[in-house]
Structures are given as structure tokens and as C-alpha cells.
Amino acid sequence: MIEREATQFLNVDLDLSCSSGVRALVQALEPSTTIMRLTDTEATLEHKEQPPSVDEALLWLAQLVEGLPPEARALWDSCDTRTMNVGIQAGEQPHQELFPVSLAAMAALLRVKANLLVTVYAVNRR
């Protein structure tokens, strides 16, 4: 019997866009993150390790931002967009999978003025 791929949480990408530049902000965030993409005005970062849940990943990223030194926090606040992009890989099983986001995580997103986006990737057909 062929095992069906399960739906799973992948990670939360932090997508940043700033017309005045993101490199100094990325440098402040980099020790705790992996840079997935970087240009002068845009960046995508994620947790270096696989977070256990959507909620924990969102809380961790918000705490990272809240802990930035004042100069880096000013750069964060000047970004045109600050999006926490939840990645979900769709699978054939189970019929439904829940990825809860707590009130604490939603409040943290509001405090750091970050948008929430969910990306669902299609089922892998091999």
C-alpha cells in the first residue's frame, strides 16, 4: 500500500519590504534566522530550526522583533510591509488539519504591526 502524504505545517516566513532598504534590519535579525531571500529592498527570513507549531513560530518571531535594539526597531517600523507568512504543505490525509493561532499570538502580531498570510502548497503528486 502506498502511504499518502500528510498535510503539515512547514514554517513561518518573515517577508519584509522597505523602500529605504532592509539590509541593516536583516543584519539585526540574522543571528536568530535564516535568510531565504535578500535584495536591497526586500527580504524573506525564517526560524533556523523547525518550529513545533504555527502559534509558537508566530510568537517567537514577534518576540524577536520586540527584542530588537531601538535603531533596528525603528527600521522595522519603517518597513512598507511586514508579513508573517505561514507555510502549509497540503497532503492527501487527514481530511482536515487544524493549525490554531492563539489570542496571544494575534496580539503579538498587532504589537509588532505585522500582517498574517497563509500559503497552502498543493498536494505533491509523484
N, C-alpha and C positions, 0 to 999 in steps of 0.2 A: 504494500500500500504506500502511495506517495504521501509524504507529510505536507500538509498545507501550511503556508507561511502565515504567521500570526501578525495581527495589527500591533504596532509598537510605537512608543514614544522614542524619538531619535535624540533630540537635543533642542535647546533654545538658542537661536542665533540672535545676536545683538546687531541690528543694522543701523548704521549711523550715516547721516548726510549733513554736511556743513559747507556752505559756500566759501567760508573763510579758511577751511582746512580742518582735517581730522587727525593728522599725524601726531600732534602733541598729546591729544586726548588718548589716542590708541596707545601711545607710549606709556601713559599713566595706567591704563587698563591691562596692558600686555603681560605683566608678570603673572597674572592670575588667569589669563585667557589665551586661546589660540587664535591667531589671525587667519581667517579663511580667505579674505579678500581685502585689498587695500589700494586705494588711489589717493590722490591729493584731497579729494572732497568726499569720498565715501569709504566705508569700512564695514566688514562683517566679522564679528568675533564670536567665539563660543567658549563655554567652560572647557578647561583642559581635560577634565575627566567626565565620564558619563554620569549625569545627574540621575538619581533614582526615580524622580517624578517631575512632571511639568511644574507643579507647585514649588517644589524645592529649588528647581532651576530658576524660576522667576524670582523667588525670594533671595536667592544667592546673588543674582545679577543686580537686583535693586540695592541690596546691602553693599555690594561692591561700589556702586555709584555713590551711595550715601557716605561711604568712607573715603571718597576722593579728597585730596587736599583742595583748598579753596580755588587755586588757579585752574586746576583740572575740572573742578565742578563748574566753574564759570564757562569753560569750554563746552562741557556737557550741556549746560543751559542754553548756550548759543547755537546748538545744532538745529538745523532746519527740521530734521526728523530723527526720532529716537524710537526704534521699533524692536520689541521683543517678539521674535518670530518662532513660534512653536512648530517643530517639525514632527509630523506623524507619518509613518510608513503604513499604508493600508495593507492588510492581508486578507486572506480568504476566511480566516477564523479569528476570533469568535464572531458571531453575528453582529455584536456591538461591543465596543470597548469604551470605557469612560476615562477621561483624563481631567480630574477635578482641579479647579483653581479656587483657593480659599479666599475668604474676605481679606485676610492679612496680606496675601499676595496682590490682590486687586488694589488695596490701599497703598501698598508699596509702589506699585506701578504709577498710581496717581501722584504720590510724593515726588517721584523722580521724573514725572511728566513723560512717561513712555507709553507708546501705543502698543497694543497687543494684536498680533496677527497669527493666524493658524494656517499652516501649509500642510495639506494632505497629499502625499505622493501616491500615485496609482499602484495597484497590486502588481508585483513583479510576475510576469508570465515568462517562464523559461522554456 
